[in-house]
Amino acid sequence: MKISEVTVSQSVRVNLGDYQSTDFFVSMKAELDDGDKPLDVAATLRRRVAHALTNTVGANFKARGKDISPKKIASTYGIERIETRE
């Protein structure tokens, strides 16, 4: 069986107070070329999705006048954030 594409998605729900919440969703897809390893591509996408989701949640907090670090966002909302240089 040949895998031709990999999709990674993740979402989190953030409580806004006053019985309100909002959901954040990030999904990324990669098409595989011959010789690409699906697990390596998926790992790269997971890192990118986690980074994008953390930044999106952080922008929401900033817009509401709250300061929170990416590390705190990741730990609070269960986002696996792996810092690497690509």
Secondary structure, DSSP 8 states (H G I E B T S, - for coil): ----EEEEEEEEEEEEETTEEEEEEEEEEEE--TT--HHHHHHHHHHHHHHHHHHHHHHHHHHTT----HHHHHHHHT--------
